Amino acid sequence: MPPDLRATPGPATPLPRRVRIGYGLGSLCTGTFATVPGLILLYYLTNVLAVPAAVAGFAVFLPKAWDVLINPIVGALSDRSRLRGGPRRPFLLAGACTLPPLFALIFAAPPLRGAAAAGYVAVLFLLAATAYAVFQVPYVTMPAEMTEDADERGRVLGWRVGFLGVAILLSGALAPAIAHADGDTPAGYRLMGIAVAALLALGMFGAWFATRWAPEAARSEAEPSLRAQLAVARENRSFLHLVGMWTLQALAIGVMLAAVQYFATYTLGSATAVTPLFASLIGPLVLVMPLWNRIARRLGVKAAQWCASLLFLAGTLLLSLTPVAGPGVGYGAVVVIGIAYAGLQLLPLSMLADTLAADVVRTGRRRAATFTGLWTAAETLAFALGAGVFALVLALTGFRSSDAEHQVAQPDAALAGISAGMSLLPALLAAASLWPLHRYREAPAEEPAPPRPSVPEQAAPQQEVTTDRAD
């Protein structure tokens, strides 16, 4: 391992406003790519390209599961990079140049049906997932390296989460609206792919350009192999419990994203209902984010996470009553879930940043790249598995696939499976996440590591905080 890096002590220098805002622009990519495929890709395969539900589930899941392997590799390559522009930004640029066109090609809708269509989508989705990893892993690592001040990191993450809410709301409402404009035709999905690709490009190139002025207050180093990274994670019990909690909650959200289009079509009775349904889910995200910040400051981040998790659980249980109580209850339940979802987007990131900072204090080593690589791999796998799990529910309950021109009626078992997959299954996963949340120890509770011997071979060189860095 290279020498440990410690920043020069002294008062933290506030980050330039353009850096905070510019960094936040990257969430237009992360929010969009995490939302649109999970929201629309499974439905596109089963209801437009006539792919059987089980096959469609594999086509959606396997490319994203690849991220579990590729994310740590990207983290290690970024750490060792000596490219002009720093260790992170060249990777942001590479991702920005490749992900948007690959995303558009996923929904190019070639004249294929069934297994052949699934193979085409799976290959393009795998390439797009790789390009996304090249951007996302360095992007998530950057706040811990731009500043060592917890409040300043909170402000950076605030912009990130704010743009995340905008991205999820905009892409989640825009993509289905464009896709369904002509009645679920391949042309509609093709146009949607191009529009979403433009949104991805805006966020990715914007983040790459604006972070040229970001200081490098600290430099983290990832372990050289996945096995070594997992060994490091096992040493940090707080991180293990935190990532376990978030993986279960991300899986619950992934199942809901995959189910929402089916829920709109078959439970609410209209494919276009997905737009107001999604707006009800994501609309509160930006509005109540300041509220969750205040709750976290007043009660502590862990207590606020408890509030958000329990509210999410209550909302999903209420949503299960929709087939009996009617659409009004369904929309109301989704608003409750959306309020909780705002907290679930913000609070785990704050807990992660605090955990990484505590790890530096406890061990004297900067390992943010290792932990964030594992975090993003777990998150990506959970969202991908969400679509796969819901596809399995469809297959087991007898869902019948079709193409855009020949829609078929669904059996009662499939309709019940869609309702349960949207509500009861996420509720079960949310309930399971409460145990690792209970076990999680907040960062201040971490015990400091014993002092290291101050011998020349182990002395860490100081690294001054730079205030400006250009290409």
N, C-alpha and C positions, 0 to 999 in steps of 0.2 A: 504494500500500500504506500502511496505517496505521503509525505509529511502531513500532519493535521494542520488545518488552516484556521487561524483565529483572526478576527478583524481587530484593527487597532481600536482600543477603548476610546470612548469619548462620546459626546452628545450626538444623537442620530440626526442626520441631515434630511429634511423632508424631501421626498421625491418630487421632481417637477410634475406639474399637473398634466402636461401633455403625455408624460410617461404613464401615469395612472390611467388616463383615459385611453391612450393607445394600447396599453396592455389589455385593458378590458375589452377592446374590440375583438381580441382573439376569441372571446366567448361567443361571438357570432358564428364561429366555426364549431367550437366544441358543443354548444347548445343545439345547433342545427343538426350536426351529424349524429349526435346522441338521440335526437328526437325523430327526425323524418324517417330513417330506415325502420326504426322500431315501431313507428306509427303506421306506416303505409306499405312497407315492403312485403310483409307476409300476405296482406290482403291483395296486393298487386299480383302476387304469384298465384294465389288460389282462385281469385275471382276475375282476373283478366287474362292470365296465361294458362289457366286450366291445369295447374300443378297440384297433385294430391297434397293434402295437408301435411302428412308425415314427411314427404320429400321436400316440401317447401320449408318445413321447420329446419331440416338439415342444411338446406341452401342458405338460410339466414344465420343459423347458429355457427356453422363450422368456420366461415371466414372471420367472424368476430372472435371466436375462440383462439384463432391464430395470434391475436394480440397478446395473449398470455405469454407466448414465447417471444414475440417481436418487441414488446415494450421494454423488457429489461435489456435487450440487446441495443435498442436505440439509446437507452439511458447511458449504457457503458460507452457506446461510440461517441455520444455527445460529450461525456466527461473527458474522454481522451483527445477530443478534437483540438486541433491547433489552427483551425481555419481562420481566415481573416474575417473579422466581425464578431469574434467571441465564440464560446463553445455552444451557445444555444441558437443564436439568430440564423446562422446558415441553415440549420435544420428547419426552422420556421419557414424560410424561403423555399426550401426543397418541397416541403409539404404543400405550400401555397401554389406551387407550379404544377403539382400532380393531382391533388385531390379533386379540385373542381371539375376538370374534364373527365376523370374517371367516374365521378358521381353521375354526371350527365349521361354517360354511356350505360350505366346500370339500368336506367329507365328508357333506353333507346328503343325498346320494344321491337326487337327483330321478329321476322315472321316465323317464330318457333312457338311450340306449345308443349306442355307436359314436361317430361324429364329433360329434353333438350333445352327448353327455356330455363329450367332450374339450373342446369350446368352453366349456361351463359351468364346468368345473374350471379351465381356463386363465384365464378372466376373474377368477374369485374368487381364484385363486392370485396373479395379478398385483396385485390390490388388497392382498392380504395381504403380498406381498413389499414393496410400497411402505410399508405401515404398519410393517413390520419395519425397513426402512431408516431411517425417522423415529426409531425408538428406538435402533437399533444404532450408527449413526455417532456421535451425541453420547456414547453410553455408552462406546464404545471410547476416545474422546478424553479422558475425564475423569481417568484416573490421572495422565497427564502434566501435568495442570493442578492437581490437588489437592496435589501435593508435588513438589519438585525433588530429593529425596533418593532415590538409587537403591535403598537397602535398604528404605525405606518403600514405594516403588513395588512392590518385590518382595513385600512383605507383602500389599499390596492385591491384586496379581495372584494371590498364593497363594490368597486367599479366592475370587477369581473363578474360578480353575481348579478349586478344590475343589467349588464349587457347579456348575461346568460338568460335572464328572464325575458328580455326583449327578443332574443334569438328564438327561444322556445315558443313564445307566443306568436311571433311573426311567422316562423317556418311551420309551426304546427297548425296554424290557421290557414296560411297561404297554400301550402302544399296540397292538402285535400281539396281546397276550393278549386284550384287549377285542375287537379286530376279529375274531379267529378264534373267539371263545367260542361263537358260534352257527353256525359253519361258513362263514365268509366271506360273511355276508348283508349287504345294505345297512344293515339296522338295527344290526348290530354296528359297522360303520364310523361310522354316525351317532353312536352312543353314545361311541365312541372320540374323535371330533372334539370333543364337548362336554367330556370329561374332560381332554383335552390343553389345550383352551382355558382351563380353570380353572387349570391349572398355569402357563400363560403369564401369566395375569392376576396370579397370586400373585407371581411373580418381578418383573414389570414395575412393578406398583404398589408392591411392597416397595422396589425400588431407587429409585424416584422419591421415596418418602417419606423414606427414611433418608439420602439424600444432601443433604437440606436443611441438615444440619449440616456438610457438607464445606467445608473452606476453599478459597479460590481463590488458590493460590500463584503461578500464572502464567496467562496467557491467550494461546492460540495463535490464529492467523488463517489461514484457508484462502485459496488463490488464487481469484479471482472466476470462473474458467471451467475446464472440463475440460482444454482445451489448455494453459492456464497451469499447472495442476496437474501434467500430464504433463511439461511443461518442467522444473518444479522437481524431479520425480522423476529425470529424466535426469541432473541435476547430482550426484546422490548415488548413486555406484556401489554402495556397500554396500547401500543400500535396494533397488536394482534386483536385485541378486543374491539378497538375502533374500526378496523377494517372488516372484522366479522359482522359488526352491527351494520355498517354501510353496505356490505355486499348483500345482506338479506333485504335491506330496504331498497337498494337499487334493483334487486331481482323483482320485488313487489311492483316497483314502478315500471320495470320492463315488461312484466306481464300485463299491466294495465295499458301501457302504450300499444302493445300488440293487439289487445282486445278492444280498444275503444272504437275502431272503425267497424268492427263486427257488432259491437254493442249498439252503435248508432243505426246500423242497417237493419239488424234483426230484432233488437229489443225496443228501440225507439221508433223503428219503422221507416227510416229515411237515411240513405247514405250521406246526404248533405248535412244531416244533423251533427256530423262529427265536428264541423266548424264551431257552432255555438257550444257544443259539449267541451271541446278542447279549450275554447276561450274561457269557459267557466272554470276549468281546471287550472289554467296558466294565468288568467287575468289577475287573480290576487297576488301573483308572485311578486310583481314590482310594487304593488300598493302596500303590502303588509311587511315587506322586507325590513323597513325601519323599525317596525314593531318588534320583530324577532331580535333585532340588534339591541333594543332597549331591554327586552326580557333577559337577554344574555348578560347584559351589563349589570342588571339588578339582581338576578338569581344565580348567575354563573352559567357557563356555556352548557355544561352537562345537564343542569336542571332544565334549561330551555329546550335541549334536545329531548328530554323526557316529555315535555309538554307537546312538542311537535309530533313525536312518535305516537303518543296516546291519541292525539287529535286525528292523525292519519288513520289509526286503527278504528276509531269511532266512525269516521266518514265512510270507510269501506264497508263496515257492517250496515250502516244506513243505506248505502247504495244497493245492497242485496235485496232491499224491499221494493225496488223499482218495478219488477214485473207485476207486483200486487198493488202497490200504492200509486203507480203511474209516473209519467215523465217528470212531473213537478218535483217529486221527492228525489228522483234521480239527479236532476240538475242541482238541487239544493245540496245533496250529498257531495256532488263533484266540487261545488264551491268550498265546502268544508275541507275536502281533500286538498284543494288548491291552496288554501290558507296554510295547511300543515306542510304541503310540499315546498312552500317558500322557506320554511324553517329547515326542512331536510336538505335543501340545496345550500343554504348558508352555513348552518351550524357544524356539520361534519368537516367542512373545509377549515373553519376556525379551530376546531379541535385538532385537526391534522397539523396545522401550522404551529399550534402550541406544543403538540407532541414532538414535532421535529426540533423546535427550539429547546425543549427540555432534554432531548437526547443529546444535544450539543453540550449542555451544562453537565449532564450525567456522565458522559463518556469523553468529552473533549474532542470529539471527532464530528466532522460535517458529513452527514450521510443522507442529505435531503434527496439526492437523485435516486438513491437506492429505494427509499421508502415511497417516494412519489411514483417511481416506476412500477412497484408492486401495487400501489393504490390504484393507479389507472388501469393496470392489467385486471385487477379484481373487479373494478367498476365496469370495464368494457365487457368482461366475461359475463357479469351478472345481467347487464342489459341484453346481451346476445342470448343468454340462456332464457331470459324472460320470453322472448319470441318463440324459442324452441319449446319451452314448457307449455305455452298457450297452444302452439301447433299440435302438441301431443294431446291436449285436452280436446281439440277439434277432431283429431283422428279417432280418439277413443269413443267419442260421443256420436260418430257417424256423420260428420260434416261432409257435404258433397261439393266438390270443386266445380268450377265452370269457367267459361271465357266471357268476354265482354258482350257477346251477341246471344248467348244462350244461358241465362240465369235459371237456376233450379230451386225448387222449394226444399227447405231443410226439415229434417225430422225433429220431433219435440225434444229428443235427447240432446241434439246439437244446440237447440235454442237454450235449453237449461244449462248446458256446458258453457255457452258464451256468457250467460249471466253470472254463473259461478266464477268463471275465469276472470271476469272484470271486478268482482267484489270479494267473494269469500276466500279465494286463493291468495290475493294480496293481503287480506286481513290476517290470514294464518302466518304468512311470512313476516308481516309487521310485528305480530305477537312474538314470534321467535326471536326477532332482533332485540327485544327488551332485555334478554339475558346477557348478551355481550355488552350492552349499554350499562347494565348494572355493574358488571365486572370492570368496566373501564375506570382507570384512575386519572383524574385531571392532572394536567402538566405540573402544577405547583407541588403535587404530592410526590413527584419523582425524587428519589434520594440522589444527591450529588455523588459522582464517582470520587474515589479517593484520589488525592493529588498524585500526578505522575512525577517520576524523578526528573529533575531539571538537568539532564546531561546533554552534551552537545548533539548527540545522535538523535535525541528525542525532542529537542527544542523545536517548537513550531515557528517558522518564520512569520513575522507580522506581514499583514497585507493591507495596505492603505486603501481607504475608500476613495474611489475615483468619482468625480462629479460629472464627467462627460465622457462618452465613448462613441465614436463614429465608426463607420466602416473602414 
